[in-house]
Amino acid sequence: MKRRHMIWMAALAVLLVAGCGQKAAPAPQPPAQQTPGSNPAPETTEPKLTKQTISLYYSDNNLMELQKEEQEISFAENIEKYKKAIELLGKPKNPDEHVGLWTDFHYHSVTFDNGTVTIDADSKNQYNMGSSGEGMALDAIKQTLFQFPEVKQITFLEDGKKVESLMGHVDVSEPLTRDK
């Protein structure tokens, strides 16, 4: 019994000695006084968001023609603008009137370089639209992305590799370009 008591006393003494060797945290400093006319250092600033109303293209309920719908997006950099436009192609604001042709479309990345938007699609995407549906979906993405004057071409990759077709019907081995 005395031995246990001695072990506890020794452990307590070690903890007390260890605690005494640590420095106390410095007290918070009051903010520095500013002299009139001096500019304060900017604190962490959030990126400035740009709002823009864009046109998105969806199918009508009968999958016969594309219809335009406008939605507002916010973005800090242009690449975010393209990503949001692609994501919204699967989410019509009026789902009772429009069908999103890019619903459940997943991609690894979207990049922009020298006028070309490159979309690296996930090979696990599942499409059941047939050749006319695939053509309409590609028209929807073309009309949506080509509303941005800086976009001259759209290329598709699948898992980082060139692809002949996304859905098996329409050739996308060459970049999609603006209709002149």
VOBA-1610 file (N, C-alpha, C; in pm, whole numbers, padded with zeros to 5 digits, always signed):
BEGIN
Met+00083-00118+00000Met+00000+00000+00000Met+00088+00125+00000Lys+00196+00122+00083Lys+00286+00236+00087Lys+00356+00256-00048Arg+00382+00146-00115Arg+00451+00153-00243Arg+00364+00226-00347Arg+00235+00196-00352Arg+00144+00264-00444Arg+00138+00413-00412His+00131+00443-00284His+00126+00582-00242His+00251+00656-00288Met+00366+00594-00279Met+00492+00654-00320Met+00495+00675-00473Ile+00441+00578-00548Ile+00438+00590-00695Ile+00351+00708-00735Trp+00236+00721-00671Trp+00146+00834-00702Trp+00211+00967-00668Met+00280+00973-00558Met+00347+01097-00519Met+00458+01132-00619Ala+00531+01031-00666Ala+00639+01055-00762Ala+00581+01103-00896Ala+00470+01041-00940Ala+00406+01082-01066Ala+00356+01226-01056Leu+00298+01262-00942Leu+00249+01399-00922Leu+00365+01498-00924Ala+00475+01463-00864Ala+00592+01551-00862Ala+00648+01571-01003Val+00649+01465-01084Val+00698+01476-01223Val+00608+01570-01302Leu+00476+01556-01284Leu+00383+01644-01355Leu+00399+01789-01314Leu+00419+01815-01188Leu+00437+01952-01141Leu+00565+02012-01197Val+00673+01936-01198Val+00800+01986-01249Val+00789+02012-01399Ala+00725+01922-01473Ala+00710+01938-01617Ala+00626+02062-01648Gly+00523+02086-01571Gly+00438+02201-01594Gly+00508+02332-01564Cys+00602+02333-01471Cys+00671+02456-01435Cys+00771+02498-01541Gly+00816+02405-01623Gly+00917+02438-01724Gly+00860+02503-01848Gln+00730+02509-01863Gln+00671+02565-01985Gln+00648+02714-01968Lys+00664+02787-02081Lys+00639+02930-02079Lys+00490+02956-02088Ala+00449+03063-02027Ala+00309+03103-02038Ala+00287+03167-02174Ala+00169+03153-02228Ala+00136+03215-02357Ala+00139+03366-02342Pro+00193+03436-02444Pro+00200+03581-02432Pro+00060+03640-02431Ala+00044+03748-02358Ala-00086+03816-02350Ala-00114+03882-02484Pro-00238+03886-02525Pro-00270+03949-02653Pro-00234+04097-02649Gln-00176+04144-02759Gln-00133+04283-02769Gln-00250+04368-02817Pro-00265+04487-02762Pro-00369+04576-02813Pro-00335+04619-02955Pro-00436+04650-03037Pro-00406+04692-03174Pro-00324+04821-03174Ala-00235+04829-03272Ala-00148+04946-03282Ala-00231+05069-03318Gln-00192+05180-03259Gln-00262+05306-03289Gln-00221+05351-03428Gln-00318+05400-03503Gln-00291+05447-03637Gln-00280+05598-03635Thr-00184+05645-03710Thr-00171+05789-03722Thr-00264+05834-03833Pro-00319+05955-03822Pro-00409+06003-03927Pro-00340+06000-04063Gly-00413+05956-04164Gly-00362+05952-04299Gly-00289+05824-04334Ser-00263+05737-04236Ser-00195+05612-04270Ser-00299+05509-04312Asn-00260+05425-04405Asn-00351+05321-04453Asn-00331+05196-04369Pro-00438+05140-04318Pro-00422+05017-04241Pro-00384+04903-04335Ala-00310+04807-04282Ala-00275+04689-04361Ala-00403+04611-04388Pro-00422+04568-04511Pro-00546+04495-04541Pro-00549+04363-04466Glu-00663+04334-04409Glu-00680+04206-04342Glu-00709+04103-04450Thr-00724+03980-04412Thr-00750+03878-04512Thr-00875+03916-04589Thr-00857+03939-04715Thr-00969+03981-04798Thr-01022+03863-04877Glu-01151+03854-04885Glu-01213+03751-04965Glu-01212+03797-05109Pro-01201+03703-05202Pro-01199+03745-05341Pro-01330+03814-05379Lys-01318+03914-05462Lys-01435+03988-05505Lys-01512+03903-05606Leu-01639+03883-05577Leu-01722+03801-05665Leu-01788+03887-05771Thr-01789+03837-05891Thr-01857+03901-06003Thr-01988+03826-06024Lys-02095+03902-06040Lys-02225+03841-06069Lys-02254+03862-06217Gln-02310+03758-06278Gln-02342+03767-06419Gln-02463+03680-06447Thr-02552+03729-06529Thr-02666+03650-06574Thr-02623+03582-06703Ile-02634+03449-06705Ile-02592+03373-06823Ile-02710+03297-06881Ser-02698+03262-07007Ser-02799+03181-07075Ser-02755+03036-07069Leu-02848+02950-07032Leu-02825+02807-07028Leu-02927+02740-07120Tyr-02888+02629-07177Tyr-02975+02565-07276Tyr-03013+02425-07229Tyr-03143+02401-07234Tyr-03203+02275-07192Tyr-03298+02228-07301Ser-03336+02103-07291Ser-03435+02051-07384Ser-03574+02082-07333Asp-03669+02087-07426Asp-03809+02093-07385Asp-03847+01955-07330Asn-03965+01942-07275Asn-04008+01815-07214Asn-04018+01701-07314Asn-04034+01732-07442Asn-04046+01628-07544Asn-03913+01593-07608Leu-03806+01654-07562Leu-03671+01633-07616Leu-03666+01660-07766Met-03732+01768-07807Met-03739+01802-07949Met-03652+01923-07985Glu-03639+02019-07893Glu-03562+02140-07924Glu-03501+02198-07798Leu-03396+02278-07820Leu-03332+02346-07708Leu-03409+02473-07675Gln-03414+02500-07545Gln-03478+02622-07498Gln-03383+02692-07402Lys-03382+02824-07410Lys-03292+02906-07329Lys-03357+02940-07195Glu-03274+02938-07092Glu-03316+02979-06958Glu-03202+03063-06901Glu-03235+03172-06836Glu-03131+03256-06778Glu-03121+03235-06627Gln-02997+03231-06579Gln-02971+03217-06436Gln-02854+03308-06401Glu-02851+03350-06276Glu-02742+03435-06229Glu-02638+03349-06158Ile-02512+03378-06188Ile-02402+03308-06122Ile-02310+03411-06058Ser-02230+03366-05961Ser-02128+03449-05897Ser-01996+03373-05907Phe-01890+03446-05939Phe-01760+03381-05954Phe-01650+03482-05927Ala-01535+03429-05883Ala-01419+03515-05858Ala-01324+03513-05978Glu-01312+03399-06044Glu-01223+03385-06158Glu-01303+03328-06276Asn-01257+03356-06397Asn-01329+03311-06516Asn-01349+03160-06519Ile-01251+03083-06474Ile-01264+02937-06478Ile-01385+02891-06397Glu-01415+02960-06288Glu-01533+02927-06207Glu-01661+02952-06286Lys-01658+03052-06373Lys-01774+03085-06457Lys-01806+02967-06548Tyr-01705+02907-06608Tyr-01727+02795-06698Tyr-01774+02672-06620Lys-01714+02648-06505Lys-01754+02533-06423Lys-01899+02545-06378Lys-01939+02664-06333Lys-02076+02684-06289Lys-02174+02667-06404Ala-02137+02717-06521Ala-02224+02701-06638Ala-02243+02553-06670Ile-02136+02475-06666Ile-02146+02332-06696Ile-02232+02263-06591Glu-02212+02295-06464Glu-02291+02234-06358Glu-02439+02268-06370Leu-02469+02393-06407Leu-02609+02435-06418Leu-02678+02374-06539Leu-02603+02323-06636Leu-02665+02257-06751Leu-02744+02132-06709Gly-02717+02081-06592Gly-02790+01966-06540Gly-02899+02005-06442Lys-02913+02135-06415Lys-03007+02180-06312Lys-03094+02295-06363Pro-03195+02265-06443Pro-03280+02375-06491Pro-03355+02439-06375Lys-03374+02570-06387Lys-03449+02644-06285Lys-03597+02605-06290Asn-03645+02571-06409Asn-03785+02530-06428Asn-03791+02385-06475Pro-03774+02288-06384Pro-03771+02148-06426Pro-03903+02096-06482Asp-04012+02169-06458Asp-04139+02128-06517Asp-04144+02159-06666Glu-04064+02255-06710Glu-04063+02297-06849Glu-03939+02250-06925His-03828+02232-06854His-03701+02201-06919His-03638+02074-06865Val-03565+02006-06952Val-03493+01884-06914Val-03343+01913-06927Gly-03271+01893-06818Gly-03126+01913-06820Gly-03059+01797-06893Leu-02985+01829-06998Leu-02920+01725-07078Leu-02786+01682-07020Trp-02738+01752-06919Trp-02611+01720-06855Trp-02630+01683-06708Thr-02745+01626-06676Thr-02773+01582-06540Thr-02677+01470-06502Asp-02624+01475-06381Asp-02530+01375-06329Asp-02404+01362-06414Phe-02365+01470-06480Phe-02239+01471-06554Phe-02128+01504-06456His-02028+01419-06453His-01915+01439-06361His-01788+01458-06442Tyr-01703+01547-06395Tyr-01577+01571-06463Tyr-01466+01580-06359His-01345+01556-06408His-01227+01566-06322His-01179+01710-06314Ser-01181+01778-06429Ser-01133+01916-06430Ser-01190+01991-06550Val-01189+02123-06536Val-01221+02213-06646Val-01108+02315-06648Thr-01045+02330-06764Thr-00935+02425-06776Thr-00962+02518-06894Phe-00897+02633-06890Phe-00908+02730-06999Phe-00768+02773-07038Asp-00736+02760-07165Asp-00604+02801-07212Asp-00615+02849-07355Asn-00575+02973-07377Asn-00565+03028-07511Asn-00694+03012-07592Gly-00808+03041-07529Gly-00936+03037-07598Gly-01005+02902-07598Thr-00943+02800-07540Thr-01000+02665-07541Thr-01038+02621-07400Val-01165+02582-07385Val-01210+02520-07261Val-01195+02369-07280Thr-01122+02306-07189Thr-01103+02161-07194Thr-01176+02100-07076Ile-01264+02006-07105Ile-01342+01937-07002Ile-01293+01794-06997Asp-01237+01756-06883Asp-01190+01618-06863Asp-01302+01542-06792Ala-01382+01470-06870Ala-01500+01399-06818Ala-01460+01270-06749Asp-01544+01227-06658Asp-01527+01100-06589Asp-01582+00989-06679Ser-01504+00885-06700Ser-01549+00776-06788Ser-01665+00697-06728Lys-01696+00719-06603Lys-01806+00646-06539Lys-01942+00712-06564Asn-01944+00826-06635Asn-02071+00890-06668Asn-02156+00794-06749Gln-02285+00793-06720Gln-02379+00707-06791Gln-02477+00794-06867Tyr-02491+00768-06995Tyr-02581+00844-07079Tyr-02679+00748-07146Asn-02803+00788-07158Asn-02903+00709-07227Asn-02987+00800-07314Met-02921+00868-07408Met-02993+00968-07486Met-03000+00936-07635Gly-02924+00841-07684Gly-02922+00814-07827Gly-02847+00923-07902Ser-02839+00907-08033Ser-02760+01001-08113Ser-02822+01140-08116Ser-02953+01152-08127Ser-03014+01286-08130Ser-03000+01355-07994Gly-03011+01281-07885Gly-02993+01338-07752Gly-02850+01384-07729Glu-02753+01304-07779Glu-02613+01344-07765Glu-02585+01469-07846Gly-02637+01476-07966Gly-02619+01596-08048Gly-02680+01718-07982Met-02798+01702-07922Met-02865+01813-07855Met-02785+01855-07731Ala-02731+01759-07657Ala-02651+01790-07538Ala-02526+01868-07577Leu-02460+01827-07686Leu-02341+01900-07730Leu-02378+02040-07780Asp-02492+02054-07845Asp-02538+02187-07886Asp-02564+02275-07763Ala-02620+02215-07659Ala-02649+02290-07536Ala-02521+02341-07472Ile-02419+02258-07466Ile-02293+02302-07404Ile-02222+02404-07493Lys-02232+02386-07625Lys-02171+02484-07717Lys-02236+02621-07700Gln-02368+02625-07705Gln-02437+02754-07695Gln-02413+02819-07560Thr-02405+02737-07455Thr-02382+02791-07322Thr-02241+02849-07309Leu-02139+02775-07349Leu-02001+02822-07330Leu-01959+02925-07434Phe-02016+02920-07554Phe-01977+03017-07657Phe-02042+03153-07637Gln-02127+03169-07535Gln-02177+03303-07505Gln-02067+03390-07445Phe-01961+03325-07394Phe-01847+03397-07340Phe-01752+03425-07457Pro-01729+03551-07492Pro-01653+03583-07613Pro-01511+03527-07615Glu-01451+03504-07500Glu-01314+03455-07495Glu-01304+03306-07529Val-01416+03233-07525Val-01415+03090-07554Val-01427+03070-07705Lys-01324+03010-07764Lys-01321+02987-07908Lys-01344+02840-07942Gln-01303+02749-07850Gln-01314+02605-07875Gln-01346+02533-07744Ile-01406+02415-07760Ile-01431+02327-07646Ile-01376+02190-07682Thr-01290+02137-07596Thr-01238+02001-07619Thr-01279+01913-07502Phe-01292+01786-07532Phe-01329+01687-07431Phe-01219+01584-07419Leu-01191+01549-07296Leu-01106+01435-07262Leu-01191+01343-07176Glu-01146+01221-07162Glu-01212+01130-07069Glu-01103+01064-06987Asp-01105+01089-06858Asp-01000+01042-06766Asp-00861+01084-06815Gly-00851+01207-06868Gly-00724+01263-06911Gly-00679+01221-07050Lys-00757+01142-07122Lys-00718+01094-07254Lys-00814+01145-07360Lys-00762+01162-07483Lys-00848+01201-07594Lys-00958+01097-07610Val-01073+01145-07651Val-01187+01055-07665Val-01253+01083-07800Glu-01307+00979-07862Glu-01374+00996-07991Glu-01518+01043-07972Ser-01585+00993-07868Ser-01725+01026-07845Ser-01753+01014-07695Leu-01839+01101-07645Leu-01876+01093-07504Leu-01982+00986-07481Met-02076+00975-07573Met-02190+00886-07553Met-02198+00777-07659Gly-02101+00774-07750Gly-02097+00669-07850Gly-02157+00702-07984His-02203+00826-08005His-02271+00858-08130His-02209+00974-08207Val-02171+01081-08138Val-02122+01203-08204Val-01972+01216-08180Asp-01899+01243-08288Asp-01753+01255-08283Asp-01712+01384-08211Val-01633+01371-08104Val-01577+01487-08034Val-01425+01478-08029Ser-01366+01402-08125Ser-01222+01389-08126Ser-01154+01520-08166Glu-01223+01604-08240Glu-01175+01738-08275Glu-01247+01839-08186Pro-01185+01954-08159Pro-01251+02056-08075Pro-01382+02105-08137Leu-01479+02133-08051Leu-01602+02197-08096Leu-01570+02344-08115Thr-01613+02402-08225Thr-01582+02541-08253Thr-01710+02619-08271Arg-01696+02750-08265Arg-01810+02839-08286Arg-01862+02822-08428Asp-01994+02826-08442Asp-02052+02828-08575Asp-02037+02969-08629Lys-01993+02979-08749Lys-01970+03111-08805Lys-02088+03157-08884
//
